[in-house]
Amino acid sequence: MPPAFFLSRFALALLFAPLAAGAQLRVQDASVLAGTCLNCHGPEGRSAGAIPSLRGHTAGYLLQRLQAFRTGQAPDATVMTRLMKGYDDAQVEALAHWFADKEGR
C-alpha cells in the first residue's frame, strides 16, 4: 500500500484521539490530576500543615470550592485561583469526587 494511505489513516487517528480521550474521565485519570493537589494538600489529600485538607469533605463542597477558585469568586484564595484555571469542568468534577471518595480510607 502506498505511504499516503498510512499517512491518511494516521491523520484520522490523530484527529479523533482527543474525542475518545475526552469521552470519559476514568478514575486513574483523576488520580493523575490529583497528583498536583497532593504536593500541597498532602498524601491522599490529608494535610499536616496550614494548607487545608481535602479529605473529609463531600464532593459537593469540594466542587463548590474548586469552581469558586476557578472563577475567581473565592476571597480566601491564594495560588488556587491561578492553578484551577488549568482545569476544565470535567476535570474539576473528577477531582472533587476523587477526594470525596477518599473518606474512610
Secondary structure by P-SEA (a helix, b strand, c coil): ccaaaaaaaaaaaaaaaaaaaaccccaaaaaaaaccccccccccccccccccccccccaaaaaaaaaaaaacccccccccccccccccaaaaaaaaaaaaacccc
